[in-house]
Amino acid sequence: MPSFLQIDNISKSYGTKILFDHIGFNINEGDKIALVAPNGTGKTSLLRILAGKDKSDSGGKITFLKDIRIAFLEQEYEFDPANTIEQQLYSEDPDIRLNTVRILDELGLDPSKRMSELSGGEVKRVAIAGLLASESEFLIMDEPTNHLDLDAIEYLENALKRSRCTLFMVSHDRYFLDRVCNTVMEMDRGSIYIYKGDYENFLTKRSERIANYNAETDRVRNVLRRELEWIHATPCARSGKAKYRKQAFLELKDRAADVYTTSNISMEGLAGGGYLGKQVIDCKDLCFSYDGKPIVSHFTYNFQRYERVGIVGGNGIGKSTFLNLLALSDLPSIKRGESVRIGYYRQQGIEFRPDDTVMETVPDTRLLEKFLFPHDMWNNRINRLSGGEKRRLYLLTVLLQDPNLLILDEPTNDLDIVTLNILEEYLLDFKGSLIIVTHDRHFLDRLVDHLFVFCGDGVIKDFVGGYSAYRTFITDLRKEQKAHTAASSVAAPVKPKPAGPRKLSWKEKKELEQLEADLELLGTEQKELEALLGGGTDDYQRITEASARYEAIMAEIDAKETRWLELSEI
């Protein structure tokens, strides 16, 4: 593949914090690259520099090797609330008119609807419609699946798989990047690592890289020990002649202290729970509507101890409202057990005091270290944290309450992949009940026993199994329905009805009159035969003939009645 984009010597800092320093890499035409890195390491900054929305601190050079169209999907989509969807998209790019209507329809969006009336997920779909309709050669996407429902994620996934565009994106959705991308780029400790292949290959190769790095650290420590013995034992080591060796010693000392330790902290004692009685949350004939729209209709269910429930459904269908009812409402149709301690993680998060430190907010050092807040971050002020780091800290304030029932509303939004793996490990060890709303299919498959599927109009259906099993079931069901419809149309082709009403022709009128006369005569004969067959005669031949004629009459009556109905409906 020819080189498409050349990045050389770019850097970015935030205050005194260096995000990345003098990095460079190539992107080839047709590459679909997922950038992964911990929160706060500059992923969004790098995307904004590539999209021309920001500049490198060190100058550097970004060279596109041919004239191309670039489309950038940012995490926060800016729009005019007074615009309709159609007006908003055309104001951004008048050239997308030919493609937009079809894409909006496929994404379930009404072009005439005002932007001010849309949910967060619908706004994200509008942004994606504009991106796809632009037919740009180079797409830059920052967390494209955030706030999308599962149907929209799968639509975008399939669109990108079919597209011949070059793609550079940040995503924490492991299924999404695995199915869309052919390369994973890791930004770690200021360096760039490229892994060709899928997400599984990335995990394997990254694990090997870290193991090799730590093995090298052990080797350096052995060298450092010998150097330390030399310095202590050799008089010349304290002379000016060996300054270069002492400098090398100091460099070895720094390298020997550098080791990957993110997986060394056990979850034991962290994944709380505590005593949970038999009654968790009991719902009996729960009904709730908002603005006349039914959210939950006659829902009855008793949540059990240690149960793990995933909740899925379209944007704006009422999933978050349902969680609010379970966690916060005082409706008589919801009963909570006396022993229940709810930890509720909400999409809108909480308002932190910006001058508080990380340690003042979450004073549990083991929890901080496990969720990637090392010692050197404990005194950082909240207002210095990235958006993802704030979400991670908010999650810890929920876990700090030692709940035995966790209710999580989209906990994966804005979390990096490393944190997601840690959170999954925590929740797998969690000794309590779990209710999760999430669009992360990997998360659902690993953590839940069954799904509540929100179908609209307040209807909630229970499906046993994870998300992949549910999608397989739905796909197979749709195939069966399609095959049945096709078979029915072949067996009994439906004649198209005329555009407007029509009257019987003269010939059809005569046919209808004849049918009525025939049916009257056949009905009379039918009654005579029934009387004969029920009269007890012992004439065997006569009974046999009457029985055969009776069967023929019934078939004739059935055929004539069917034709009479067809003509009568005209």
VENSUL-V293945 format. One record per residue. RES is the residue in three letters. OMEGA is omega in degrees with one decimal (none if undefined). NEAR is the number of other ideal C-beta (glycine too) atoms within 8 Angstrom. D_LAST is the distance of its C-alpha to the last C-alpha in whole Angstrom. Layout:
res->RES omega->OMEGA near->NEAR d_last->D_LAST
res->RES omega->OMEGA near->NEAR d_last->D_LAST
//
This chain:
res->MET omega->177.9 near->7 d_last->66
res->PRO omega->176.7 near->6 d_last->67
res->SER omega->-171.7 near->10 d_last->69
res->PHE omega->-175.4 near->15 d_last->66
res->LEU omega->180.0 near->13 d_last->68
res->GLN omega->178.3 near->10 d_last->72
res->ILE omega->-177.5 near->14 d_last->73
res->ASP omega->162.6 near->9 d_last->77
res->ASN omega->177.7 near->11 d_last->79
res->ILE omega->-175.8 near->16 d_last->77
res->SER omega->174.9 near->13 d_last->78
res->LYS omega->177.0 near->14 d_last->77
res->SER omega->174.6 near->9 d_last->79
res->TYR omega->-171.1 near->7 d_last->78
res->GLY omega->178.4 near->5 d_last->81
res->THR omega->-176.7 near->3 d_last->83
res->LYS omega->177.1 near->7 d_last->81
res->ILE omega->179.3 near->8 d_last->80
res->LEU omega->172.6 near->9 d_last->77
res->PHE omega->-168.7 near->13 d_last->77
res->ASP omega->174.9 near->7 d_last->80
res->HIS omega->179.1 near->8 d_last->80
res->ILE omega->177.5 near->13 d_last->77
res->GLY omega->177.8 near->10 d_last->76
res->PHE omega->177.7 near->8 d_last->73
res->ASN omega->168.9 near->8 d_last->71
res->ILE omega->179.4 near->11 d_last->67
res->ASN omega->178.5 near->10 d_last->66
res->GLU omega->-179.2 near->8 d_last->63
res->GLY omega->176.4 near->8 d_last->60
res->ASP omega->170.0 near->13 d_last->61
res->LYS omega->-168.0 near->11 d_last->59
res->ILE omega->171.8 near->13 d_last->62
res->ALA omega->177.2 near->14 d_last->62
res->LEU omega->178.5 near->13 d_last->65
res->VAL omega->179.1 near->12 d_last->66
res->ALA omega->176.9 near->10 d_last->69
res->PRO omega->174.6 near->8 d_last->70
res->ASN omega->175.5 near->14 d_last->69
res->GLY omega->-179.0 near->8 d_last->72
res->THR omega->171.7 near->10 d_last->73
res->GLY omega->-179.3 near->12 d_last->71
res->LYS omega->-179.3 near->11 d_last->68
res->THR omega->178.1 near->9 d_last->66
res->SER omega->179.3 near->12 d_last->69
res->LEU omega->178.7 near->13 d_last->69
res->LEU omega->-179.4 near->14 d_last->66
res->ARG omega->176.9 near->10 d_last->66
res->ILE omega->179.5 near->14 d_last->69
res->LEU omega->-179.0 near->11 d_last->67
res->ALA omega->179.8 near->9 d_last->64
res->GLY omega->-180.0 near->5 d_last->67
res->LYS omega->-179.0 near->7 d_last->67
res->ASP omega->-178.2 near->6 d_last->70
res->LYS omega->174.8 near->4 d_last->73
res->SER omega->177.8 near->11 d_last->76
res->ASP omega->-174.5 near->6 d_last->79
res->SER omega->-175.6 near->9 d_last->81
res->GLY omega->-179.8 near->5 d_last->80
res->GLY omega->-175.7 near->12 d_last->79
res->LYS omega->174.0 near->9 d_last->76
res->ILE omega->-172.1 near->12 d_last->72
res->THR omega->170.2 near->8 d_last->71
res->PHE omega->-171.9 near->9 d_last->68
res->LEU omega->169.8 near->8 d_last->69
res->LYS omega->-177.0 near->5 d_last->66
res->ASP omega->-175.3 near->3 d_last->64
res->ILE omega->172.7 near->8 d_last->61
res->ARG omega->179.6 near->8 d_last->58
res->ILE omega->174.5 near->11 d_last->59
res->ALA omega->-174.8 near->11 d_last->57
res->PHE omega->174.7 near->10 d_last->58
res->LEU omega->178.4 near->12 d_last->56
res->GLU omega->179.8 near->9 d_last->59
res->GLN omega->179.5 near->7 d_last->59
res->GLU omega->-176.9 near->4 d_last->58
res->TYR omega->179.7 near->9 d_last->56
res->GLU omega->-177.3 near->4 d_last->57
res->PHE omega->176.2 near->9 d_last->54
res->ASP omega->-176.1 near->8 d_last->53
res->PRO omega->-177.9 near->7 d_last->52
res->ALA omega->-178.2 near->6 d_last->50
res->ASN omega->162.3 near->11 d_last->48
res->THR omega->177.4 near->10 d_last->45
res->ILE omega->-178.9 near->16 d_last->45
res->GLU omega->179.8 near->10 d_last->44
res->GLN omega->-179.4 near->9 d_last->47
res->GLN omega->-177.6 near->13 d_last->49
res->LEU omega->-178.9 near->14 d_last->48
res->TYR omega->177.2 near->11 d_last->48
res->SER omega->179.2 near->7 d_last->52
res->GLU omega->-175.8 near->6 d_last->53
res->ASP omega->-178.2 near->9 d_last->52
res->PRO omega->-175.7 near->5 d_last->50
res->ASP omega->-174.5 near->5 d_last->50
res->ILE omega->-174.1 near->13 d_last->47
res->ARG omega->-173.9 near->7 d_last->44
res->LEU omega->-173.7 near->4 d_last->42
res->ASN omega->-164.4 near->10 d_last->43
res->THR omega->-174.0 near->15 d_last->42
res->VAL omega->-179.9 near->7 d_last->39
res->ARG omega->-177.6 near->7 d_last->38
res->ILE omega->177.3 near->11 d_last->41
res->LEU omega->179.1 near->13 d_last->40
res->ASP omega->179.9 near->8 d_last->36
res->GLU omega->178.0 near->7 d_last->38
res->LEU omega->176.3 near->11 d_last->40
res->GLY omega->-177.3 near->8 d_last->38
res->LEU omega->176.4 near->12 d_last->39
res->ASP omega->-175.6 near->6 d_last->38
res->PRO omega->-176.5 near->10 d_last->40
res->SER omega->-177.6 near->6 d_last->39
res->LYS omega->180.0 near->10 d_last->41
res->ARG omega->178.2 near->9 d_last->45
res->MET omega->-179.3 near->15 d_last->48
res->SER omega->-177.2 near->6 d_last->49
res->GLU omega->-171.6 near->5 d_last->46
res->LEU omega->170.7 near->11 d_last->46
res->SER omega->178.6 near->7 d_last->48
res->GLY omega->178.1 near->8 d_last->51
res->GLY omega->178.4 near->13 d_last->48
res->GLU omega->175.9 near->11 d_last->46
res->VAL omega->179.3 near->13 d_last->49
res->LYS omega->178.2 near->13 d_last->50
res->ARG omega->176.1 near->14 d_last->47
res->VAL omega->179.2 near->16 d_last->47
res->ALA omega->-179.6 near->10 d_last->50
res->ILE omega->177.4 near->14 d_last->49
res->ALA omega->178.1 near->15 d_last->46
res->GLY omega->179.1 near->14 d_last->49
res->LEU omega->-177.2 near->12 d_last->51
res->LEU omega->-178.3 near->11 d_last->48
res->ALA omega->-179.2 near->12 d_last->47
res->SER omega->-178.0 near->11 d_last->50
res->GLU omega->179.4 near->7 d_last->51
res->SER omega->-180.0 near->11 d_last->54
res->GLU omega->-177.7 near->7 d_last->57
res->PHE omega->179.4 near->15 d_last->59
res->LEU omega->175.3 near->15 d_last->57
res->ILE omega->-171.7 near->13 d_last->59
res->MET omega->180.0 near->13 d_last->58
res->ASP omega->-179.2 near->13 d_last->60
res->GLU omega->-174.6 near->11 d_last->58
res->PRO omega->-175.8 near->12 d_last->54
res->THR omega->178.5 near->10 d_last->53
res->ASN omega->174.9 near->9 d_last->55
res->HIS omega->176.0 near->9 d_last->52
res->LEU omega->171.5 near->15 d_last->49
res->ASP omega->-171.2 near->11 d_last->47
res->LEU omega->177.6 near->10 d_last->46
res->ASP omega->-179.9 near->8 d_last->43
res->ALA omega->177.0 near->15 d_last->45
res->ILE omega->-178.5 near->14 d_last->48
res->GLU omega->175.5 near->8 d_last->46
res->TYR omega->-179.7 near->10 d_last->44
res->LEU omega->178.5 near->13 d_last->47
res->GLU omega->-179.0 near->11 d_last->49
res->ASN omega->179.1 near->8 d_last->47
res->ALA omega->-179.0 near->9 d_last->47
res->LEU omega->177.4 near->12 d_last->50
res->LYS omega->-179.4 near->8 d_last->51
res->ARG omega->-172.6 near->5 d_last->48
res->SER omega->175.9 near->8 d_last->50
res->ARG omega->-178.9 near->3 d_last->53
res->CYS omega->168.1 near->9 d_last->55
res->THR omega->-170.1 near->14 d_last->59
res->LEU omega->172.8 near->14 d_last->59
res->PHE omega->-173.1 near->13 d_last->61
res->MET omega->168.6 near->14 d_last->60
res->VAL omega->176.8 near->12 d_last->62
res->SER omega->174.7 near->11 d_last->60
res->HIS omega->-177.9 near->12 d_last->60
res->ASP omega->-171.4 near->13 d_last->57
res->ARG omega->176.3 near->11 d_last->58
res->TYR omega->-178.0 near->9 d_last->55
res->PHE omega->-177.2 near->12 d_last->54
res->LEU omega->179.3 near->14 d_last->57
res->ASP omega->-175.6 near->10 d_last->58
res->ARG omega->-176.6 near->7 d_last->54
res->VAL omega->-168.1 near->11 d_last->55
res->CYS omega->175.6 near->13 d_last->58
res->ASN omega->-179.2 near->8 d_last->61
res->THR omega->172.6 near->12 d_last->64
res->VAL omega->176.6 near->15 d_last->65
res->MET omega->179.2 near->13 d_last->68
res->GLU omega->173.4 near->12 d_last->70
res->MET omega->-173.2 near->14 d_last->72
res->ASP omega->176.9 near->8 d_last->75
res->ARG omega->175.4 near->3 d_last->79
res->GLY omega->-179.6 near->7 d_last->78
res->SER omega->-179.8 near->7 d_last->78
res->ILE omega->177.1 near->9 d_last->74
res->TYR omega->-176.5 near->9 d_last->73
res->ILE omega->178.2 near->8 d_last->71
res->TYR omega->176.2 near->12 d_last->69
res->LYS omega->-179.9 near->6 d_last->67
res->GLY omega->-172.7 near->9 d_last->64
res->ASP omega->-176.5 near->9 d_last->62
res->TYR omega->178.9 near->11 d_last->62
res->GLU omega->177.8 near->8 d_last->64
res->ASN omega->176.9 near->11 d_last->66
res->PHE omega->-179.1 near->13 d_last->67
res->LEU omega->-179.1 near->8 d_last->68
res->THR omega->-177.1 near->8 d_last->70
res->LYS omega->178.5 near->9 d_last->72
res->ARG omega->177.9 near->11 d_last->73
res->SER omega->178.1 near->8 d_last->74
res->GLU omega->-179.5 near->8 d_last->76
res->ARG omega->-179.8 near->9 d_last->78
res->ILE omega->178.1 near->9 d_last->78
res->ALA omega->178.7 near->8 d_last->80
res->ASN omega->179.9 near->8 d_last->82
res->TYR omega->180.0 near->10 d_last->83
res->ASN omega->175.4 near->10 d_last->84
res->ALA omega->176.1 near->8 d_last->86
res->GLU omega->177.2 near->8 d_last->88
res->THR omega->177.9 near->12 d_last->89
res->ASP omega->179.1 near->8 d_last->91
res->ARG omega->179.3 near->8 d_last->93
res->VAL omega->179.1 near->11 d_last->93
res->ARG omega->176.6 near->9 d_last->95
res->ASN omega->177.4 near->8 d_last->97
res->VAL omega->179.8 near->9 d_last->98
res->LEU omega->179.2 near->12 d_last->99
res->ARG omega->179.8 near->8 d_last->101
res->ARG omega->178.0 near->8 d_last->103
res->GLU omega->179.6 near->12 d_last->103
res->LEU omega->176.8 near->9 d_last->104
res->GLU omega->180.0 near->8 d_last->107
res->TRP omega->-178.7 near->10 d_last->108
res->ILE omega->-178.8 near->11 d_last->108
res->HIS omega->-171.2 near->7 d_last->110
res->ALA omega->-171.6 near->6 d_last->113
res->THR omega->-180.0 near->8 d_last->114
res->PRO omega->-176.9 near->5 d_last->116
res->CYS omega->178.8 near->7 d_last->115
res->ALA omega->-179.0 near->12 d_last->111
res->ARG omega->178.2 near->6 d_last->113
res->SER omega->-179.1 near->7 d_last->114
res->GLY omega->-175.5 near->4 d_last->113
res->LYS omega->-174.8 near->5 d_last->112
res->ALA omega->-178.5 near->11 d_last->110
res->LYS omega->-178.9 near->7 d_last->107
res->TYR omega->-178.7 near->6 d_last->105
res->ARG omega->177.3 near->10 d_last->104
res->LYS omega->176.4 near->10 d_last->104
res->GLN omega->176.7 near->8 d_last->101
res->ALA omega->178.0 near->9 d_last->100
res->PHE omega->-180.0 near->12 d_last->100
res->LEU omega->177.6 near->8 d_last->98
res->GLU omega->176.4 near->8 d_last->95
res->LEU omega->-178.8 near->12 d_last->95
res->LYS omega->177.9 near->9 d_last->96
res->ASP omega->-178.8 near->8 d_last->92
res->ARG omega->-178.2 near->9 d_last->91
res->ALA omega->-179.8 near->10 d_last->92
res->ALA omega->-174.4 near->6 d_last->90
res->ASP omega->-179.0 near->6 d_last->87
res->VAL omega->175.1 near->7 d_last->84
res->TYR omega->-176.4 near->7 d_last->81
res->THR omega->-172.3 near->6 d_last->81
res->THR omega->-176.4 near->6 d_last->77
res->SER omega->-174.5 near->5 d_last->77
res->ASN omega->-176.6 near->4 d_last->80
res->ILE omega->-176.3 near->8 d_last->79
res->SER omega->173.9 near->5 d_last->78
res->MET omega->-177.3 near->10 d_last->75
res->GLU omega->-179.7 near->5 d_last->77
res->GLY omega->179.9 near->5 d_last->77
res->LEU omega->-177.7 near->12 d_last->75
res->ALA omega->-171.1 near->9 d_last->71
res->GLY omega->-176.0 near->11 d_last->72
res->GLY omega->-178.7 near->9 d_last->70
res->GLY omega->-175.1 near->9 d_last->72
res->TYR omega->176.7 near->5 d_last->72
res->LEU omega->-178.2 near->14 d_last->68
res->GLY omega->-176.8 near->10 d_last->67
res->LYS omega->179.8 near->5 d_last->64
res->GLN omega->177.3 near->12 d_last->62
res->VAL omega->171.3 near->16 d_last->61
res->ILE omega->177.2 near->13 d_last->58
res->ASP omega->176.4 near->10 d_last->56
res->CYS omega->179.4 near->12 d_last->52
res->LYS omega->179.0 near->7 d_last->51
res->ASP omega->-179.4 near->7 d_last->47
res->LEU omega->176.2 near->13 d_last->48
res->CYS omega->178.1 near->11 d_last->46
res->PHE omega->177.7 near->11 d_last->46
res->SER omega->177.4 near->9 d_last->44
res->TYR omega->-177.1 near->8 d_last->45
res->ASP omega->178.8 near->4 d_last->44
res->GLY omega->-178.8 near->4 d_last->41
res->LYS omega->179.8 near->6 d_last->40
res->PRO omega->176.5 near->9 d_last->41
res->ILE omega->177.8 near->11 d_last->43
res->VAL omega->-176.6 near->13 d_last->44
res->SER omega->174.3 near->8 d_last->42
res->HIS omega->-178.3 near->7 d_last->43
res->PHE omega->177.4 near->11 d_last->46
res->THR omega->-180.0 near->7 d_last->48
res->TYR omega->175.1 near->7 d_last->51
res->ASN omega->177.1 near->8 d_last->54
res->PHE omega->-173.8 near->11 d_last->56
res->GLN omega->173.6 near->7 d_last->59
res->ARG omega->174.6 near->8 d_last->62
res->TYR omega->177.7 near->8 d_last->63
res->GLU omega->-179.7 near->10 d_last->59
res->ARG omega->-173.5 near->10 d_last->57
res->VAL omega->170.9 near->13 d_last->54
res->GLY omega->-178.7 near->15 d_last->52
res->ILE omega->-178.1 near->13 d_last->50
res->VAL omega->179.4 near->15 d_last->47
res->GLY omega->-175.5 near->11 d_last->44
res->GLY omega->175.3 near->10 d_last->43
res->ASN omega->175.5 near->12 d_last->45
res->GLY omega->-176.1 near->7 d_last->45
res->ILE omega->174.1 near->9 d_last->43
res->GLY omega->-177.5 near->12 d_last->46
res->LYS omega->179.8 near->12 d_last->48
res->SER omega->176.5 near->10 d_last->52
res->THR omega->178.1 near->11 d_last->51
res->PHE omega->178.1 near->13 d_last->50
res->LEU omega->176.7 near->15 d_last->54
res->ASN omega->178.1 near->9 d_last->55
res->LEU omega->-178.6 near->13 d_last->54
res->LEU omega->-171.7 near->12 d_last->55
res->ALA omega->-165.2 near->9 d_last->59
res->LEU omega->-169.8 near->6 d_last->59
res->SER omega->175.2 near->8 d_last->57
res->ASP omega->178.6 near->4 d_last->58
res->LEU omega->-180.0 near->8 d_last->55
res->PRO omega->-179.9 near->4 d_last->56
res->SER omega->177.7 near->8 d_last->53
res->ILE omega->178.9 near->13 d_last->55
res->LYS omega->177.9 near->7 d_last->58
res->ARG omega->179.4 near->9 d_last->61
res->GLY omega->-177.4 near->11 d_last->64
res->GLU omega->-176.7 near->6 d_last->67
res->SER omega->-174.1 near->9 d_last->69
res->VAL omega->170.5 near->13 d_last->66
res->ARG omega->-173.5 near->10 d_last->67
res->ILE omega->167.2 near->10 d_last->65
res->GLY omega->-171.5 near->11 d_last->65
res->TYR omega->177.0 near->10 d_last->62
res->TYR omega->-174.5 near->11 d_last->62
res->ARG omega->-178.0 near->8 d_last->60
res->GLN omega->-175.8 near->7 d_last->58
res->GLN omega->176.5 near->3 d_last->60
res->GLY omega->179.4 near->8 d_last->63
res->ILE omega->175.6 near->5 d_last->66
res->GLU omega->175.9 near->4 d_last->69
res->PHE omega->167.5 near->10 d_last->72
res->ARG omega->-168.2 near->6 d_last->75
res->PRO omega->-178.5 near->7 d_last->76
res->ASP omega->175.9 near->6 d_last->79
res->ASP omega->176.2 near->9 d_last->79
res->THR omega->176.6 near->10 d_last->80
res->VAL omega->-178.2 near->14 d_last->78
res->MET omega->177.6 near->10 d_last->81
res->GLU omega->-179.1 near->6 d_last->81
res->THR omega->179.1 near->12 d_last->77
res->VAL omega->-175.2 near->12 d_last->77
res->PRO omega->178.6 near->6 d_last->80
res->ASP omega->-172.4 near->8 d_last->80
res->THR omega->179.6 near->8 d_last->81
res->ARG omega->178.9 near->9 d_last->80
res->LEU omega->178.5 near->12 d_last->76
res->LEU omega->-177.6 near->15 d_last->77
res->GLU omega->-178.2 near->11 d_last->78
res->LYS omega->-178.6 near->11 d_last->76
res->PHE omega->166.0 near->12 d_last->73
res->LEU omega->166.8 near->12 d_last->75
res->PHE omega->-177.8 near->13 d_last->77
res->PRO omega->-173.8 near->7 d_last->80
res->HIS omega->-176.1 near->5 d_last->84
res->ASP omega->176.5 near->4 d_last->84
res->MET omega->-171.0 near->9 d_last->81
res->TRP omega->-179.9 near->11 d_last->82
res->ASN omega->176.3 near->6 d_last->83
res->ASN omega->177.1 near->9 d_last->81
res->ARG omega->-178.6 near->9 d_last->79
res->ILE omega->-176.9 near->15 d_last->76
res->ASN omega->176.3 near->6 d_last->75
res->ARG omega->-177.2 near->7 d_last->76
res->LEU omega->173.7 near->12 d_last->74
res->SER omega->178.4 near->7 d_last->71
res->GLY omega->179.1 near->9 d_last->67
res->GLY omega->178.6 near->12 d_last->67
res->GLU omega->177.1 near->11 d_last->70
res->LYS omega->177.9 near->12 d_last->69
res->ARG omega->179.3 near->13 d_last->66
res->ARG omega->179.3 near->14 d_last->68
res->LEU omega->176.4 near->15 d_last->71
res->TYR omega->176.5 near->12 d_last->68
res->LEU omega->-179.7 near->13 d_last->67
res->LEU omega->177.1 near->15 d_last->71
res->THR omega->176.3 near->11 d_last->71
res->VAL omega->-179.3 near->12 d_last->68
res->LEU omega->-178.7 near->13 d_last->70
res->LEU omega->-179.3 near->9 d_last->73
res->GLN omega->-178.7 near->8 d_last->72
res->ASP omega->-177.9 near->8 d_last->72
res->PRO omega->169.1 near->13 d_last->68
res->ASN omega->169.2 near->14 d_last->67
res->LEU omega->177.6 near->15 d_last->63
res->LEU omega->174.0 near->15 d_last->62
res->ILE omega->-171.7 near->13 d_last->59
res->LEU omega->179.3 near->11 d_last->59
res->ASP omega->-178.4 near->12 d_last->56
res->GLU omega->-178.4 near->10 d_last->56
res->PRO omega->-175.4 near->11 d_last->60
res->THR omega->-179.8 near->12 d_last->59
res->ASN omega->174.4 near->10 d_last->59
res->ASP omega->176.2 near->9 d_last->62
res->LEU omega->178.0 near->14 d_last->64
res->ASP omega->-174.2 near->11 d_last->65
res->ILE omega->179.8 near->8 d_last->65
res->VAL omega->178.9 near->9 d_last->68
res->THR omega->178.1 near->14 d_last->68
res->LEU omega->178.2 near->14 d_last->64
res->ASN omega->178.4 near->8 d_last->66
res->ILE omega->178.9 near->11 d_last->69
res->LEU omega->177.2 near->13 d_last->66
res->GLU omega->178.8 near->11 d_last->64
res->GLU omega->178.5 near->9 d_last->68
res->TYR omega->-175.4 near->13 d_last->68
res->LEU omega->175.2 near->11 d_last->65
res->LEU omega->179.0 near->8 d_last->65
res->ASP omega->-173.5 near->10 d_last->69
res->PHE omega->-177.3 near->11 d_last->67
res->LYS omega->-179.3 near->9 d_last->68
res->GLY omega->178.6 near->13 d_last->66
res->SER omega->-172.0 near->14 d_last->62
res->LEU omega->174.4 near->14 d_last->60
res->ILE omega->-172.0 near->13 d_last->57
res->ILE omega->162.5 near->16 d_last->56
res->VAL omega->178.2 near->12 d_last->53
res->THR omega->173.1 near->11 d_last->53
res->HIS omega->-178.1 near->12 d_last->51
res->ASP omega->-174.4 near->12 d_last->54
res->ARG omega->176.9 near->12 d_last->53
res->HIS omega->179.6 near->9 d_last->56
res->PHE omega->-179.8 near->12 d_last->57
res->LEU omega->-177.4 near->15 d_last->55
res->ASP omega->-177.4 near->10 d_last->55
res->ARG omega->-164.0 near->8 d_last->59
res->LEU omega->-170.3 near->12 d_last->59
res->VAL omega->178.0 near->12 d_last->56
res->ASP omega->179.6 near->7 d_last->55
res->HIS omega->-175.1 near->10 d_last->51
res->LEU omega->162.0 near->15 d_last->49
res->PHE omega->-178.0 near->12 d_last->47
res->VAL omega->178.0 near->11 d_last->44
res->PHE omega->-172.6 near->14 d_last->43
res->CYS omega->-176.7 near->8 d_last->39
res->GLY omega->-179.4 near->8 d_last->38
res->ASP omega->176.5 near->6 d_last->37
res->GLY omega->-177.2 near->14 d_last->40
res->VAL omega->178.3 near->8 d_last->39
res->ILE omega->179.8 near->11 d_last->42
res->LYS omega->-177.7 near->7 d_last->42
res->ASP omega->178.6 near->9 d_last->45
res->PHE omega->-179.9 near->11 d_last->46
res->VAL omega->-179.9 near->5 d_last->49
res->GLY omega->179.8 near->9 d_last->51
res->GLY omega->-173.4 near->11 d_last->52
res->TYR omega->-178.2 near->12 d_last->49
res->SER omega->177.2 near->8 d_last->49
res->ALA omega->179.0 near->9 d_last->48
res->TYR omega->-179.1 near->13 d_last->45
res->ARG omega->176.9 near->8 d_last->44
res->THR omega->178.2 near->8 d_last->44
res->PHE omega->-178.7 near->10 d_last->42
res->ILE omega->179.8 near->8 d_last->40
res->THR omega->179.4 near->8 d_last->40
res->ASP omega->179.9 near->8 d_last->39
res->LEU omega->-180.0 near->8 d_last->37
res->ARG omega->177.7 near->8 d_last->35
res->LYS omega->179.3 near->8 d_last->35
res->GLU omega->-179.9 near->8 d_last->34
res->GLN omega->179.2 near->8 d_last->31
res->LYS omega->179.3 near->8 d_last->30
res->ALA omega->179.4 near->8 d_last->31
res->HIS omega->179.0 near->8 d_last->29
res->THR omega->179.7 near->8 d_last->26
res->ALA omega->-179.7 near->8 d_last->27
res->ALA omega->179.9 near->8 d_last->27
res->SER omega->-178.7 near->8 d_last->24
res->SER omega->177.4 near->9 d_last->22
res->VAL omega->-177.0 near->6 d_last->24
res->ALA omega->-177.7 near->5 d_last->23
res->ALA omega->-177.9 near->5 d_last->20
res->PRO omega->-178.9 near->5 d_last->19
res->VAL omega->178.6 near->5 d_last->16
res->LYS omega->179.2 near->4 d_last->14
res->PRO omega->178.1 near->4 d_last->13
res->LYS omega->177.2 near->4 d_last->10
res->PRO omega->-175.4 near->6 d_last->11
res->ALA omega->-178.7 near->3 d_last->13
res->GLY omega->179.5 near->4 d_last->11
res->PRO omega->176.7 near->4 d_last->8
res->ARG omega->179.7 near->5 d_last->7
res->LYS omega->177.0 near->5 d_last->6
res->LEU omega->173.0 near->8 d_last->7
res->SER omega->178.9 near->6 d_last->10
res->TRP omega->-179.8 near->6 d_last->13
res->LYS omega->-179.7 near->6 d_last->13
res->GLU omega->176.4 near->10 d_last->10
res->LYS omega->178.7 near->9 d_last->11
res->LYS omega->178.3 near->8 d_last->14
res->GLU omega->-179.6 near->10 d_last->13
res->LEU omega->177.9 near->12 d_last->11
res->GLU omega->-179.8 near->8 d_last->14
res->GLN omega->178.5 near->8 d_last->17
res->LEU omega->-179.5 near->12 d_last->15
res->GLU omega->178.1 near->9 d_last->16
res->ALA omega->179.7 near->8 d_last->19
res->ASP omega->-178.2 near->9 d_last->20
res->LEU omega->178.1 near->12 d_last->19
res->GLU omega->179.2 near->8 d_last->22
res->LEU omega->-179.9 near->8 d_last->24
res->LEU omega->178.5 near->12 d_last->24
res->GLY omega->177.7 near->9 d_last->24
res->THR omega->179.1 near->8 d_last->27
res->GLU omega->179.0 near->10 d_last->29
res->GLN omega->-178.8 near->12 d_last->28
res->LYS omega->178.6 near->8 d_last->30
res->GLU omega->179.5 near->8 d_last->33
res->LEU omega->178.0 near->12 d_last->34
res->GLU omega->177.8 near->9 d_last->34
res->ALA omega->179.2 near->8 d_last->36
res->LEU omega->-176.6 near->11 d_last->38
res->LEU omega->179.8 near->10 d_last->38
res->GLY omega->-174.1 near->6 d_last->39
res->GLY omega->176.1 near->6 d_last->42
res->GLY omega->178.3 near->4 d_last->45
res->THR omega->-179.2 near->7 d_last->46
res->ASP omega->177.8 near->4 d_last->48
res->ASP omega->-172.8 near->6 d_last->47
res->TYR omega->-177.5 near->6 d_last->46
res->GLN omega->-179.1 near->6 d_last->45
res->ARG omega->179.0 near->9 d_last->42
res->ILE omega->-179.6 near->11 d_last->41
res->THR omega->180.0 near->8 d_last->40
res->GLU omega->-179.4 near->8 d_last->38
res->ALA omega->-179.8 near->11 d_last->36
res->SER omega->178.7 near->9 d_last->36
res->ALA omega->179.2 near->8 d_last->34
res->ARG omega->-179.3 near->10 d_last->32
res->TYR omega->178.8 near->12 d_last->31
res->GLU omega->-180.0 near->8 d_last->30
res->ALA omega->179.1 near->8 d_last->28
res->ILE omega->-178.2 near->12 d_last->26
res->MET omega->177.6 near->9 d_last->25
res->ALA omega->-179.5 near->8 d_last->24
res->GLU omega->177.7 near->9 d_last->22
res->ILE omega->-178.9 near->12 d_last->20
res->ASP omega->-178.8 near->8 d_last->19
res->ALA omega->-178.6 near->8 d_last->18
res->LYS omega->178.0 near->12 d_last->16
res->GLU omega->178.3 near->9 d_last->15
res->THR omega->179.6 near->8 d_last->13
res->ARG omega->178.4 near->10 d_last->11
res->TRP omega->178.4 near->12 d_last->10
res->LEU omega->179.2 near->8 d_last->9
res->GLU omega->-178.3 near->8 d_last->7
res->LEU omega->-178.2 near->12 d_last->6
res->SER omega->-178.2 near->7 d_last->6
res->GLU omega->180.0 near->5 d_last->4
res->ILE omega->none near->8 d_last->0
//
